[in-house]
Amino acid sequence: MATDPLTKTSPDDERGERLPGAAAGRLVAFDRVVKRYGDHVVLDQLDFTVERGQHVTLIGPSGSGKTTILRLLMTLERVSDGVITVDGRPLTHMPGPDGSLRPANEKYQREIRKKIGMVFQHFNLFPNMNVLQNITEAPVNVLGMDRAEAEERARDLLGMVGLADKVTAHPTQLSGGQQQRVAIARALAMRPEILLLDEVTSALDPELVAGVLDLLREIALTTDITLLCVTHEMNFARDVSDRVMMFDGGRVIESGPPEKLFGEPEQERTREFLGAVL
């Protein structure tokens, strides 16, 4: 059985700092990736990598291509050009009989996608299912997990996100913050190696934002999951990121550790953006 990324490979030191995962190496790579809609280029020859266990945050103005990156990784969109690899295997393409790469089919992508979980802006819970069912549906039907095991894990995750008493509640009986916590537990139930976070607090009332961000900080500090996060919450990005990438016009215009990018950005466009949002 694969190591559960929610389990630390070794204990944290007494300061509670996150330690790296058991296996180092590149987990995600974008190689000259282009995404266009007609004549409109959203991602322009994009190259970047995410190492196993890293926390990478994407910042930049709306429309700069950040969410498109997450949607490509979830195969909700297809690349126009270039190749995306996950854990050394192409996501967007599959080997043909002659060894060359051809566009991947859904079966192939579904297998690679098992390594990836995503938390969306708008929760996307199934309204006809209770909380426990929302969390166990995919592990049972996609991973083939035994239902009793899936339910035990779901209850553990609900305890972790502070909703142990909401097992039988339906989404309409929960606040927005509670629904987002269920969505986070649902994503973690799939034991993803990489967790994608797409503006997960943007649909919440302001008073609910802090609780969800605190939960995500705790996940970042206490687990080995690799995080790729799109957010306008700059303090959160500063707290949890190993690397922050500034996007504009479908390209990375600046990248570095948060203390460097927020404290001494090199690009004028980065300084303008941070001046507007901080």
C-alpha positions in Angstrom: 0.0 0.0 0.0 1.3 3.5 -0.8 2.4 5.7 2.0 -0.4 8.0 3.1 0.8 11.5 2.6 -1.2 12.6 5.7 1.3 10.5 7.8 4.6 12.2 8.4 7.6 10.2 7.4 9.4 11.4 10.5 8.3 13.5 13.5 8.4 17.3 13.4 11.0 19.0 15.5 9.8 20.9 18.6 9.3 24.0 16.6 6.6 22.3 14.5 8.4 22.8 11.2 7.4 20.8 8.1 9.9 18.1 7.2 10.4 17.0 3.6 8.7 13.9 2.2 10.3 10.4 2.2 11.1 10.5 -1.5 12.7 13.6 -3.0 12.3 14.5 -6.7 10.2 16.2 -9.2 6.5 15.5 -8.9 5.0 17.9 -11.5 6.6 19.4 -14.6 5.2 21.7 -17.2 7.3 21.6 -20.4 6.5 24.4 -22.9 2.8 24.1 -22.2 0.5 26.3 -24.2 -3.2 26.7 -23.6 -5.2 28.7 -26.1 -8.9 29.3 -26.8 -9.1 30.3 -30.4 -6.7 33.2 -30.8 -6.5 33.9 -27.1 -3.4 32.4 -25.5 -4.0 31.7 -21.8 -0.7 29.9 -21.1 2.3 30.8 -23.2 5.2 28.3 -23.4 4.9 27.6 -19.7 7.8 25.8 -18.0 8.0 25.1 -14.3 8.4 22.2 -11.8 7.1 21.3 -8.4 9.3 19.0 -6.2 7.8 16.3 -4.0 6.7 17.8 -0.7 7.0 21.4 -1.9 4.4 24.0 -1.2 4.1 26.3 -4.3 1.7 29.2 -4.5 0.7 30.9 -7.7 -0.2 34.6 -7.5 -1.1 37.3 -10.0 -4.0 39.2 -11.5 -7.2 37.6 -12.6 -7.0 36.1 -16.0 -3.2 35.5 -15.8 -3.6 31.7 -16.2 -3.3 30.4 -12.7 -6.5 28.4 -12.4 -6.0 27.1 -15.9 -2.9 25.3 -14.6 -4.9 23.5 -11.9 -7.6 22.6 -14.4 -5.0 21.1 -16.8 -3.6 19.0 -14.0 -7.1 17.7 -13.2 -7.6 17.1 -16.9 -10.6 19.3 -16.9 -8.9 21.1 -19.8 -6.5 19.8 -22.5 -3.2 21.4 -23.4 -2.9 23.0 -26.8 0.8 22.3 -27.0 3.5 21.0 -24.7 3.6 18.1 -22.2 2.7 17.9 -18.5 4.2 15.1 -16.4 3.2 13.8 -13.0 5.7 11.7 -11.0 7.7 11.1 -14.2 4.8 10.0 -16.3 3.1 12.1 -19.0 -0.4 13.3 -18.0 -1.4 14.9 -21.2 0.1 12.2 -23.5 0.7 8.4 -23.5 3.3 6.3 -25.2 2.2 5.0 -28.6 3.2 1.6 -30.1 6.4 3.1 -31.6 7.3 4.8 -28.4 6.3 8.3 -29.5 3.8 10.3 -27.4 0.2 10.7 -28.5 -2.7 12.4 -26.7 -3.7 10.5 -23.7 -7.1 8.8 -23.4 -9.5 9.1 -20.5 -8.5 5.7 -19.0 -4.8 6.5 -18.9 -5.4 10.0 -17.5 -7.8 8.6 -14.8 -4.9 6.4 -13.5 -2.4 9.3 -13.4 -5.0 11.6 -11.9 -5.3 9.4 -8.8 -2.2 11.1 -7.4 -4.0 14.5 -7.5 -6.7 16.0 -5.4 -8.4 19.4 -5.8 -10.4 21.7 -3.6 -12.5 24.1 -5.7 -13.8 27.6 -4.9 -17.4 26.5 -4.7 -17.2 23.2 -2.7 -19.0 21.1 -5.3 -20.5 18.7 -2.7 -23.3 16.3 -3.8 -26.5 17.9 -2.3 -28.3 14.5 -2.2 -25.6 12.9 -0.1 -24.8 13.4 3.6 -21.3 14.4 4.7 -20.0 10.8 5.2 -21.3 9.7 1.7 -19.7 12.8 0.1 -16.3 11.8 1.4 -16.5 8.0 0.8 -18.1 8.0 -2.7 -14.8 8.4 -4.6 -12.5 6.3 -2.5 -15.0 3.4 -2.8 -15.9 3.8 -6.5 -12.6 5.2 -7.9 -9.9 3.6 -5.7 -11.9 0.5 -4.9 -11.4 1.0 -1.2 -13.4 -1.2 1.1 -16.4 0.8 2.3 -15.8 0.1 6.0 -12.2 1.4 5.6 -13.4 4.4 3.6 -15.9 5.3 6.3 -13.3 4.9 9.1 -10.9 7.2 7.2 -13.7 9.7 6.5 -14.6 9.9 10.2 -10.9 10.4 11.0 -10.7 13.2 8.5 -13.9 14.8 9.7 -12.3 14.9 13.2 -9.2 16.5 11.8 -11.2 19.3 10.1 -13.4 19.8 13.2 -16.6 18.3 11.9 -16.8 15.0 13.7 -20.4 15.7 14.7 -21.6 16.4 11.1 -21.4 12.9 9.7 -25.1 12.6 8.8 -25.7 16.3 7.9 -26.4 17.3 4.3 -24.6 20.2 2.6 -27.6 22.5 2.9 -27.4 22.1 6.7 -23.8 23.4 6.8 -22.3 26.9 6.6 -20.1 27.8 3.7 -17.0 27.3 5.9 -18.2 23.9 7.0 -18.9 22.8 3.4 -15.4 23.8 2.4 -14.0 21.8 5.3 -15.9 18.8 4.0 -14.5 19.5 0.5 -11.0 19.5 2.0 -11.7 16.2 3.8 -13.1 14.7 0.6 -10.0 15.6 -1.3 -7.7 14.2 1.4 -9.7 10.9 1.5 -8.3 10.0 -1.9 -4.8 10.0 -0.4 -3.4 12.4 -3.1 0.3 13.0 -3.4 -0.5 16.6 -4.6 -3.3 18.8 -3.4 -4.5 21.6 -5.7 -6.2 24.6 -3.9 -8.1 27.0 -6.2 -9.0 30.1 -4.3 -10.7 28.0 -1.7 -11.8 30.9 0.5 -13.1 33.2 -2.3 -16.7 32.1 -2.0 -16.8 32.4 1.8 -18.1 35.1 4.0 -15.1 37.1 5.5 -15.7 35.7 9.1 -15.3 32.1 7.8 -12.1 32.6 5.9 -9.7 32.5 8.9 -10.9 29.1 10.0 -10.4 27.4 6.6 -7.0 29.1 6.2 -5.9 27.9 9.7 -6.9 24.3 8.7 -4.9 24.5 5.5 -1.9 25.9 7.4 -2.2 22.9 9.8 -2.2 20.5 6.8 0.8 22.2 5.3 2.8 22.0 8.5 1.9 18.5 9.6 1.6 16.4 6.4 3.9 15.4 3.5 1.3 16.4 0.8 2.7 18.5 -2.0 0.6 21.7 -2.4 0.0 23.8 -5.5 -2.2 26.7 -4.5 -3.8 29.6 -6.3 -4.8 32.4 -3.8 -5.2 36.1 -3.3 -4.6 35.6 0.5 -1.0 36.9 0.6 -0.4 36.3 4.3 -1.4 32.7 3.8 1.0 32.4 0.8 3.8 33.9 2.9 3.1 31.5 5.7 2.9 28.1 3.9 4.9 28.5 0.7 8.4 27.2 -0.1 8.1 29.1 -3.4 5.8 31.8 -4.8 5.4 32.2 -8.5 4.1 35.5 -10.0 2.1 35.1 -13.1 1.1 37.7 -15.7 0.0 37.2 -19.3 0.2 33.4 -19.1 3.9 33.4 -18.0 5.9 33.2 -14.8 7.5 36.6 -14.6 9.1 36.0 -11.2 9.6 33.1 -8.8 11.3 32.7 -5.4 10.9 32.0 -1.7 8.2 34.1 -0.1 10.6 36.3 1.9 12.3 37.3 -1.3 9.3 37.7 -3.6 7.2 39.6 -1.0 10.1 41.5 0.5 12.3 42.3 -2.5 10.5 41.6 -5.7 12.7 42.2 -8.8 10.0 42.9 -11.4 8.1 46.2 -11.5 4.9 44.3 -12.4 5.3 42.2 -9.2 5.7 45.3 -7.2 2.6 46.9 -8.7 0.5 43.8 -8.0 1.7 43.4 -4.5 1.1 47.1 -3.9 -2.5 46.6 -4.9 -3.3 43.5 -2.8 -1.2 43.9 0.3 
